[in-house]
Amino acid sequence: MNNWTRRKPIAPPGERSAGALPPSLSWPQLMAMGVGAIIGTGILTLIGVGVDRAGPAVLLSFAIAGAVCACAALAYAELSAMMPAAGSAYSYSYAGLGEAFAWIVGWSLILEYSLVVSTVAVGWSGYASPLLMGIGFPEALTRGPELGGLINLPAVAIIAVVAGLLLLGTRESARINSVLVVVKIVTLLLFVGYTLPYFDAAHLDPFMPYGYAAQVDSDGVQRGVMAAAAIIFFAFYGFDAISTAAEETKRPARDLPIAIIGSMAVCTLIYMLVAATAVGATPFTTFADSPEPLALILRSIGQGGIAQVVATTAVVALPTVLLAFLYGQSRIFLAMARDGFLPQRLAHISGRGTPARITLLTAAIVAVLAGLLPIGKVAALANAGTLIAFIAVGVCLLVLRRRAPAAPRPFRVRAAWLVGLGTIGGCLYLFLSLPAETLLWCLVWNLIGLGLYAAYGQYRSTLGKAASGG
């Protein structure tokens, strides 16, 4: 069997492998992790970018991105309950598509999670740095070299704090996350409550000023409903981080599907409420491309006090996104270390039941990215990496339905072919709607990944060694 077709066996859902992480999470904690990962910079800032690309039709962009993610969430729900392993889409691809495909998906997930954590950390620093400089903190230590500074120390610091929480224990960090998620939801509902009385249907006309398909406008910006949907997609993903907690879930067959589907449903409802009240309360041109659109809308209708609350909540909200994605990336690295793609000693589990070594390695990688590199120029690559992973999950759902029809499925998706094809087709359409520069960098990233696999991964993997008698 060659490296493209050798697959890991599918273990029974209730079977725990040696060295597995201790189960400590219930479905409410998992759902809070998903909501914490999904609701962050996406709704707090991307609605401004979205209306700049699509006008009031950003509502349609939200609906399209949400529908595609809903299909992906259903596919994740079946596969996570069927294979409750730490590696998420990487592990599903290993079992369904083969080792080489799993490497590509894992490589794409590294891109997604690293850039999300780094970008969100830099975004958090943008809120915290003015406060720090007000008490004498050096400005050169609040921005990376590409912005004329030395290092973005606040971004590095918040990553260190979140990593410290994860090292304390999964249960402890989940409790803190749950509290912060409630704060975020209440704040967004406050925004809806205060803007709804100002809703004016006239603000929705013209509804689709830039058309439906993604196309480059006269100012060089790609606009249209699908162009906005490809960017707003960033606001929805995060539920996939739940699947990385499969090993640490008390009852994965029940809890994972509830948490994945539940977090998507809650966030989609909140997003549509926020988007509808935002575009209805004031003309979209007043907050298009604003870095703080929700606060700007509230100030424009005379609600400056609530605007300050929303802006302050951004500082509270962003660390929950960091926690979920840093957690998820460490678990994906853990799965890859177990499979031999990384040194297996990194898979050591500490006395607190956490993969301390891999968590520290993950935190170090994203801290370097956040502290030194020009994140703003490559952050859109996170969407490309996620879409590749989602496409792979849709393919795995269909392949395993054909290849292993009798395998136990504690949660079985109805209309699996519709869900699978919806995931694949929707994500592929969004992928092709990304800017050409993003697609080029994605190609470069994956060519580097394939080169590493050809030179190193295929020989170092556990299955590769077994096949060669090593």
Helices and strands as residue ranges (DSSP letters): H 27-38, H 41-54, G 55-57, H 58-82, H 89-96, H 99-133, G 139-141, G 145-147, H 153-168, H 170-195, G 196-198, G 201-204, E 215-216, E 222-223, H 225-236, H 240-243, G 246-248, H 252-281, G 284-286, H 293-300, H 304-338, G 344-347, H 356-372, G 375-377, H 381-403, H 416-432, H 436-452, I 453-457, H 458-460, H 462-468
